[in-house]
Amino acid sequence: RVELRNTYYNALHFLDSRLEKILQYIQNSHLSKNTIVLITGDHGQEFMEHGYTGHSGAFTREQTMVPLILKWPGKSPKVYNHFTTHFDVTPTFMEKLGVKNPNVDYSLGHNLFLEQSHNYSLACNWSKCAIMDEQGWVIFGAPGHSATSTEFRDKNYNVIKKAEGLNPLRSKYMAEVLQKMGAFSN
């Protein structure tokens, strides 16, 4: 595990050095007043905190919660601590580009600057999706991949019984997500 973690740290160091060069170029070229900068990752990395290593093997916080840093000219710095999702990035940029269509036409998310907090976050890999809320996770097959299987996990990513994990609010979240996903499956 130490070798794997060190490889990860080396990758972070390399990435940081590249980002530093890009940000210095933007600053030195006087582009910072009209350049939007977005820094995020598509996944986190786990080192056996819950029995998994790497990414895409589970929906743990270590694998799914990543920072999102957005420098937007004209916007004051602010920290958001509520649920957001990568699905929110597209509507945020589309509105800046002048797209007038409602975001539901092209995304499951909404504009980050509207400060509409999600009650949950959605993450998917190649065959499963997970809804993460304050209680933990509801994991289900992605459309087209064993969509009938459902698994419930608590905040510590321990498996819990369906009776403990399913409640009317989570049923509402699942129905909402599946309806939105269905719009893009046709």
VOBA-1610 file (N, C-alpha, C; in pm, whole numbers, padded with zeros to 5 digits, always signed):
BEGIN
Arg+00081-00119+00000Arg+00000+00000+00000Arg+00085+00126+00000Val+00200+00122+00065Val+00287+00239+00072Val+00333+00277-00068Glu+00370+00178-00149Glu+00414+00208-00286Glu+00302+00270-00368Leu+00182+00217-00353Leu+00067+00271-00425Leu+00038+00414-00382Arg+00042+00439-00253Arg+00018+00574-00201Arg+00127+00671-00250Asn+00251+00627-00252Asn+00360+00713-00301Asn+00345+00743-00449Thr+00300+00645-00526Thr+00273+00669-00669Thr+00165+00775-00684Tyr+00063+00767-00600Tyr-00044+00867-00600Tyr+00011+01005-00566Tyr+00093+01014-00461Tyr+00151+01143-00424Tyr+00238+01200-00536Asn+00312+01115-00605Asn+00394+01160-00718Asn+00305+01215-00830Ala+00193+01148-00855Ala+00100+01195-00958Ala+00042+01331-00920Leu+00008+01348-00792Leu-00044+01476-00745Leu+00060+01586-00759His+00183+01555-00724His+00291+01653-00737His+00308+01696-00883Phe+00307+01599-00974Phe+00321+01630-01117Phe+00205+01717-01164Leu+00084+01680-01126Leu-00034+01757-01166Leu-00027+01899-01110Asp+00010+01912-00983Asp+00022+02045-00923Asp+00123+02132-00998Ser+00234+02072-01040Ser+00334+02150-01113Ser+00281+02196-01249Arg+00199+02115-01315Arg+00139+02155-01445Arg+00034+02265-01423Leu-00048+02247-01320Leu-00148+02349-01290Leu-00082+02483-01256Glu+00027+02477-01182Glu+00098+02600-01147Glu+00143+02674-01273Lys+00194+02602-01371Lys+00239+02665-01497Lys+00122+02728-01572Ile+00011+02658-01577Ile-00107+02711-01646Ile-00158+02837-01577Leu-00170+02831-01445Leu-00219+02947-01370Leu-00123+03065-01378Gln+00008+03039-01377Gln+00105+03146-01393Gln+00093+03209-01531Tyr+00073+03127-01633Tyr+00057+03180-01769Tyr-00066+03272-01777Ile-00176+03227-01721Ile-00299+03308-01722Ile-00274+03441-01651Gln-00206+03438-01537Gln-00178+03560-01461Gln-00081+03650-01537Asn+00029+03594-01586Asn+00132+03673-01655Asn+00084+03729-01788Ser-00012+03664-01850Ser-00065+03709-01980Ser-00182+03805-01963His-00212+03840-01838His-00323+03931-01808His-00457+03879-01859Leu-00474+03748-01855Leu-00599+03685-01899Leu-00694+03657-01783Ser-00648+03680-01661Ser-00728+03639-01545Ser-00860+03715-01532Lys-00870+03833-01591Lys-00994+03910-01581Lys-01106+03856-01669Asn-01072+03772-01768Asn-01176+03719-01855Asn-01160+03569-01882Thr-01092+03500-01792Thr-01072+03355-01809Thr-01137+03280-01694Ile-01221+03186-01728Ile-01283+03098-01629Ile-01188+02979-01607Val-01160+02949-01483Val-01073+02836-01450Val-01152+02738-01365Leu-01156+02613-01410Leu-01224+02505-01337Leu-01122+02395-01310Ile-01108+02360-01184Ile-01018+02251-01145Ile-01100+02151-01064Thr-01104+02029-01110Thr-01174+01922-01038Thr-01114+01789-01082Gly-01167+01683-01031Gly-01126+01550-01073Gly-01249+01468-01105Asp-01233+01367-01186Asp-01348+01283-01219Asp-01370+01175-01116His-01274+01154-01027His-01288+01056-00920His-01182+01079-00815Gly-01205+01023-00697Gly-01104+01024-00592Gly-01025+00895-00598Gln-00954+00866-00491Gln-00868+00748-00486Gln-00880+00689-00346Glu-00898+00561-00339Glu-00911+00494-00210Glu-00791+00404-00186Phe-00749+00399-00060Phe-00636+00316-00020Phe-00677+00223+00093Met-00775+00137+00066Met-00823+00035+00157Met-00897+00089+00280Glu-00944+00215+00276Glu-01019+00268+00389Glu-01147+00187+00413His-01205+00134+00308His-01328+00053+00319His-01310-00082+00250Gly-01186-00123+00232Gly-01159-00252+00170Gly-01141-00245+00019Tyr-01135-00126-00037Tyr-01117-00108-00181Tyr-00990-00029-00205Thr-00938-00044-00325Thr-00822+00035-00364Thr-00846+00092-00503Gly-00795+00209-00526Gly-00811+00272-00657Gly-00939+00351-00666His-01002+00342-00785His-01127+00414-00809His-01218+00328-00897Ser-01344+00361-00897Ser-01449+00291-00973Ser-01483+00153-00918Gly-01428+00117-00804Gly-01462-00012-00744Gly-01577-00003-00646Ala-01605+00119-00600Ala-01711+00141-00503Ala-01749+00289-00508Phe-01849+00325-00432Phe-01895+00464-00428Phe-01863+00529-00294Thr-01753+00492-00233Thr-01714+00548-00104Thr-01683+00697-00118Arg-01683+00767-00006Arg-01649+00910-00008Arg-01510+00932-00068Glu-01417+00843-00036Glu-01280+00857-00087Glu-01277+00852-00240Gln-01366+00773-00299Gln-01367+00758-00445Gln-01457+00859-00516Thr-01557+00914-00445Thr-01656+00998-00515Thr-01650+01146-00479Met-01598+01181-00364Met-01599+01323-00325Met-01467+01388-00366Val-01476+01479-00460Val-01358+01548-00511Val-01378+01698-00498Pro-01268+01772-00487Pro-01283+01917-00483Pro-01324+01972-00619Leu-01391+02083-00617Leu-01423+02156-00739Leu-01388+02302-00710Ile-01289+02352-00780Ile-01244+02490-00763Ile-01280+02563-00891Leu-01353+02671-00878Leu-01401+02745-00993Leu-01370+02893-00972Lys-01285+02947-01059Lys-01255+03090-01057Lys-01329+03151-01174Trp-01423+03237-01143Trp-01512+03292-01245Trp-01503+03445-01236Pro-01452+03509-01339Pro-01440+03655-01333Pro-01573+03722-01297Gly-01567+03814-01202Gly-01686+03885-01158Gly-01759+03819-01043Lys-01721+03698-01007Lys-01784+03628-00895Lys-01691+03634-00774Ser-01747+03663-00659Ser-01668+03668-00536Ser-01637+03527-00487Pro-01521+03509-00424Pro-01488+03377-00369Pro-01592+03334-00266Lys-01623+03206-00267Lys-01722+03153-00174Lys-01698+03002-00159Val-01726+02951-00043Val-01715+02807-00017Val-01856+02751-00005Tyr-01883+02645-00079Tyr-02012+02576-00072Tyr-01990+02442-00004Asn-02073+02408+00090Asn-02058+02282+00162Asn-02175+02187+00139His-02267+02223+00052His-02380+02134+00026His-02347+02040-00090Phe-02434+01941-00111Phe-02413+01847-00219Phe-02417+01918-00354Thr-02318+01891-00433Thr-02319+01929-00574Thr-02275+01805-00650Thr-02278+01813-00780Thr-02240+01699-00861Thr-02177+01749-00989His-02100+01665-01054His-02040+01704-01182His-02148+01738-01285Phe-02268+01685-01266Phe-02377+01717-01357Phe-02411+01867-01352Asp-02369+01938-01248Asp-02396+02081-01236Asp-02302+02168-01320Val-02189+02114-01360Val-02090+02194-01436Val-02147+02236-01571Thr-02208+02144-01643Thr-02259+02176-01778Thr-02363+02288-01775Pro-02467+02282-01693Pro-02562+02394-01692Pro-02498+02527-01655Thr-02399+02524-01567Thr-02331+02648-01527Thr-02263+02712-01648Phe-02194+02632-01727Phe-02124+02685-01844Phe-02220+02715-01960Met-02321+02632-01977Met-02415+02655-02088Met-02485+02789-02074Glu-02525+02825-01953Glu-02589+02954-01933Glu-02492+03068-01965Lys-02365+03053-01929Lys-02263+03154-01962Lys-02246+03166-02113Leu-02261+03056-02184Leu-02248+03057-02331Leu-02374+03108-02401Gly-02476+03138-02323Gly-02597+03196-02381Gly-02706+03097-02417Val-02692+02973-02376Val-02794+02872-02406Val-02919+02906-02325Lys-03031+02911-02392Lys-03157+02950-02327Lys-03244+02830-02289Asn-03214+02712-02343Asn-03292+02592-02311Asn-03288+02565-02161Pro-03394+02511-02107Pro-03389+02469-01966Pro-03282+02361-01949Asn-03213+02364-01837Asn-03105+02268-01816Asn-03151+02123-01821Val-03279+02095-01795Val-03327+01957-01801Val-03322+01902-01943Asp-03305+01989-02044Asp-03292+01943-02183Asp-03159+01873-02208Tyr-03057+01903-02127Tyr-02925+01851-02157Tyr-02845+01803-02034Ser-02902+01810-01915Ser-02825+01772-01797Ser-02916+01727-01683Leu-02858+01651-01591Leu-02927+01612-01468Leu-02900+01714-01357Gly-02815+01813-01384Gly-02777+01910-01282Gly-02840+02046-01303His-02790+02144-01227His-02836+02282-01240His-02718+02376-01219Asn-02737+02503-01251Asn-02633+02604-01241Asn-02582+02612-01097Leu-02451+02600-01080Leu-02390+02604-00947Leu-02415+02736-00875Phe-02425+02846-00950Phe-02439+02977-00889Phe-02581+03006-00840Leu-02676+02920-00873Leu-02811+02941-00823Leu-02824+02903-00676Glu-02720+02839-00625Glu-02714+02797-00485Glu-02832+02710-00445Gln-02882+02631-00540Gln-02984+02530-00508Gln-02909+02407-00460Ser-02922+02376-00336Ser-02851+02259-00289Ser-02930+02134-00326His-02855+02033-00362His-02915+01902-00384His-02932+01835-00248Asn-03031+01752-00235Asn-03046+01672-00113Asn-02963+01545-00122Tyr-02906+01523-00239Tyr-02826+01404-00263Tyr-02730+01434-00377Ser-02637+01344-00396Ser-02546+01351-00509Ser-02556+01219-00584Leu-02537+01225-00714Leu-02545+01106-00798Leu-02408+01079-00859Ala-02366+00954-00853Ala-02241+00912-00916Ala-02268+00781-00988Cys-02202+00762-01101Cys-02219+00638-01179Cys-02083+00588-01226Asn-02072+00457-01239Asn-01959+00399-01311Asn-02017+00326-01431Trp-01947+00231-01488Trp-01992+00168-01612Trp-02116+00081-01596Ser-02146+00036-01474Ser-02261-00054-01460Ser-02354-00022-01343Lys-02313+00067-01255Lys-02396+00100-01139Lys-02400+00250-01117Cys-02502+00292-01045Cys-02514+00431-01002Cys-02539+00430-00852Ala-02508+00542-00789Ala-02531+00555-00646Ala-02586+00693-00614Ile-02685+00695-00530Ile-02736+00819-00475Ile-02678+00828-00334Met-02605+00935-00307Met-02548+00956-00175Met-02624+01070-00109Asp-02673+01045+00012Asp-02740+01150+00089Asp-02682+01152+00230Glu-02745+01222+00319Glu-02694+01234+00457Glu-02690+01100+00531Gln-02771+01004+00487Gln-02777+00873+00554Gln-02673+00775+00502Gly-02628+00793+00379Gly-02536+00698+00318Gly-02563+00685+00170Trp-02567+00559+00122Trp-02578+00534-00020Trp-02692+00440-00055Val-02751+00463-00170Val-02841+00368-00235Val-02773+00337-00368Ile-02735+00212-00389Ile-02662+00173-00509Ile-02753+00085-00592Phe-02761+00115-00721Phe-02851+00041-00809Phe-02787+00027-00946Gly-02834-00071-01020Gly-02783-00094-01154Gly-02815+00022-01246Ala-02716+00065-01324Ala-02739+00172-01421Ala-02837+00122-01526Pro-02913+00212-01585Pro-03006+00169-01690Pro-02933+00082-01794Gly-02992-00034-01818Gly-02932-00129-01911Gly-02840-00230-01845His-02814-00215-01715His-02726-00305-01641His-02793-00345-01510Ser-02852-00458-01504Ser-02916-00512-01383Ser-02981-00404-01297Ala-03069-00328-01358Ala-03132-00214-01291Ala-03221-00255-01174Thr-03246-00383-01158Thr-03334-00426-01049Thr-03260-00451-00918Ser-03128-00460-00923Ser-03053-00483-00798Ser-03034-00351-00724Thr-03056-00354-00592Thr-03041-00236-00509Thr-02966-00275-00383Glu-02873-00190-00344Glu-02793-00215-00224Glu-02795-00086-00141Phe-02800-00101-00010Phe-02803+00014+00081Phe-02680+00009+00171Arg-02618+00126+00189Arg-02501+00135+00276Arg-02515+00258+00366Asp-02463+00247+00487Asp-02471+00360+00580Asp-02358+00459+00554Lys-02344+00560+00639Lys-02244+00665+00621Lys-02101+00612+00624Asn-02081+00496+00689Asn-01948+00435+00696Asn-01927+00331+00585Tyr-02019+00326+00492Tyr-02018+00235+00377Tyr-02037+00090+00416Asn-02100+00066+00530Asn-02137-00070+00571Asn-02271-00105+00510Val-02286-00229+00464Val-02412-00275+00407Val-02518-00276+00515Ile-02635-00226+00482Ile-02748-00230+00575Ile-02866-00296+00506Lys-02962-00339+00584Lys-03080-00406+00529Lys-03168-00307+00453Lys-03237-00357+00355Lys-03326-00274+00275Lys-03426-00198+00363Ala-03479-00264+00463Ala-03577-00200+00551Ala-03518-00080+00623Glu-03387-00084+00652Glu-03322+00029+00719Glu-03283+00139+00621Gly-03260+00103+00497Gly-03208+00199+00400Gly-03310+00267+00313Leu-03426+00205+00296Leu-03526+00264+00207Leu-03630+00338+00289Asn-03657+00459+00250Asn-03759+00539+00316Asn-03827+00625+00209Pro-03937+00690+00240Pro-04009+00766+00137Pro-03924+00873+00069Leu-03835+00938+00143Leu-03752+01042+00083Leu-03653+00982-00017Arg-03591+00873+00019Arg-03499+00807-00074Arg-03574+00750-00194Ser-03693+00700-00174Ser-03775+00653-00286Ser-03801+00768-00383Lys-03826+00887-00327Lys-03848+01006-00409Lys-03722+01039-00488Tyr-03605+01035-00424Tyr-03478+01063-00492Tyr-03458+00966-00608Met-03481+00837-00581Met-03461+00736-00685Met-03555+00759-00802Ala-03681+00786-00773Ala-03777+00811-00881Ala-03735+00932-00963Glu-03689+01036-00895Glu-03644+01158-00964Glu-03525+01129-01055Val-03427+01059-01001Val-03306+01027-01078Val-03340+00939-01198Leu-03419+00835-01177Leu-03453+00744-01287Leu-03534+00816-01395Gln-03623+00905-01355Gln-03701+00982-01453Gln-03606+01070-01536Lys-03514+01139-01469Lys-03420+01226-01541Lys-03330+01143-01633Met-03282+01030-01584Met-03195+00945-01665Met-03271+00891-01787Gly-03398+00861-01767Gly-03481+00810-01876Gly-03492+00906-01993Ala-03485+01035-01964Ala-03493+01136-02070Ala-03376+01126-02165Phe-03262+01076-02116Phe-03141+01067-02198Phe-03120+00926-02255Ser-03208+00834-02220Ser-03194+00696-02269Ser-03264+00675-02403Asn-03352+00764-02439Asn-03429+00747-02563Asn-03349+00779-02686
//
